[in-house]
Amino acid sequence: MLFLLDENLSPRLVAWLKRIGYDAKPARAVGLKGKSDEDIISWIKENNAVIITSDLDFGEFFYFRNLGNFGVIILRSRSQSISAFKKLILKLHRDGVLNDSRLIHSLVVIDEKGYRWRQFNS
């Protein structure tokens, strides 16, 4: 599975994701720097990718315009540090969420207390 890291996250998370065994790219590396959320969603769909972001707008797009037609992981943390985001992603990794094929049509919102996983069939 391919993960696209939104511009609001450090590209250093891409290198870390690769070290723990995932295919990941920063938005800027695939020509999405400064692009609209709609353009990003189109790219995600075309490339069967899942976006990792801290932007809540992707949750709205998921529910109201594209129900289940793309995958999104929303990281919610009081601290916007790389280490805080790594801890959240590591929880999903350990629970097998990041390797689950259903993620491509799911919304996952994770914070320090846990995560909510809304799955849809396409």
C-alpha positions in Angstrom: 0.0 0.0 0.0 1.2 3.5 -0.8 0.9 6.3 1.8 0.9 9.9 0.8 1.9 12.3 3.5 0.1 15.6 3.3 2.0 18.9 3.2 1.1 19.6 6.8 3.3 16.7 8.0 7.1 16.6 8.0 8.6 14.8 5.1 10.9 13.2 7.7 7.9 10.9 8.5 8.2 9.5 5.0 11.8 8.2 5.7 10.6 6.8 9.0 7.7 5.0 7.4 10.0 3.5 4.8 12.3 2.3 7.6 9.5 0.4 9.2 8.5 -1.2 5.9 6.0 1.0 4.1 5.9 2.7 0.8 5.4 6.4 1.4 5.8 9.7 -0.5 5.5 13.3 0.5 2.9 15.3 -1.4 5.5 17.6 -2.8 7.5 14.7 -4.3 4.5 13.8 -6.5 3.7 17.3 -7.7 1.0 18.1 -5.2 2.6 21.0 -3.4 0.1 23.7 -3.0 -2.7 21.7 -4.8 -6.3 21.7 -3.7 -7.7 19.0 -1.5 -9.8 17.9 -4.5 -6.6 17.5 -6.6 -5.0 15.5 -3.8 -8.0 13.2 -3.5 -8.0 12.6 -7.3 -4.3 11.6 -7.0 -5.0 9.3 -4.1 -7.8 7.6 -6.0 -5.7 7.2 -9.2 -2.8 5.7 -7.3 -4.7 3.6 -4.8 -3.0 5.4 -2.0 -4.0 6.4 1.5 -3.3 9.9 2.7 -1.9 10.6 6.2 -2.7 14.1 7.3 -3.5 16.2 10.3 -6.1 18.2 8.3 -9.7 17.5 9.4 -11.0 18.7 6.0 -10.2 15.3 4.6 -12.7 13.8 7.0 -15.4 16.0 5.6 -14.5 15.2 2.1 -14.5 11.5 3.0 -18.0 11.6 4.5 -19.8 14.2 2.5 -18.4 13.9 -1.0 -16.5 10.7 -1.5 -18.0 8.2 1.0 -15.5 5.3 1.1 -13.9 6.2 -2.3 -10.5 6.9 -0.8 -8.5 6.2 2.4 -7.5 8.7 4.9 -5.7 8.6 8.3 -6.1 11.8 10.4 -3.5 12.3 13.1 -4.8 14.3 16.0 -2.2 15.3 18.6 -1.9 18.1 21.1 1.8 18.2 20.2 2.5 18.7 16.5 5.9 17.2 16.8 7.3 14.4 14.6 7.7 12.2 17.7 4.1 12.6 18.6 2.9 11.7 15.1 5.3 8.7 15.0 3.7 7.3 18.2 0.3 7.6 16.6 1.4 5.9 13.4 3.3 3.2 15.4 0.0 2.3 17.2 -1.7 1.7 13.8 1.4 -0.3 12.7 1.3 -2.5 15.8 -2.4 -3.1 15.5 -2.1 -4.1 11.8 -4.2 -1.2 10.5 -1.5 0.0 8.1 -1.4 -3.4 6.4 -5.1 -4.0 6.1 -6.4 -3.8 2.5 -9.7 -2.2 3.8 -7.7 0.9 4.7 -8.0 2.0 1.1 -11.7 2.7 1.7 -11.5 3.8 5.3 -11.3 6.8 7.5 -9.1 6.4 10.6 -8.8 9.2 13.2 -6.2 8.6 15.8 -5.2 10.5 18.9 -3.3 9.7 22.1 -6.4 7.9 23.5 -6.9 5.6 20.6 -8.4 5.4 17.2 -11.7 5.2 15.4 -11.8 3.3 12.1 -14.8 3.8 9.8 -14.7 1.2 7.0 -16.7 1.2 3.8 -16.9 -1.1 0.9 -16.4 0.4 -2.5 
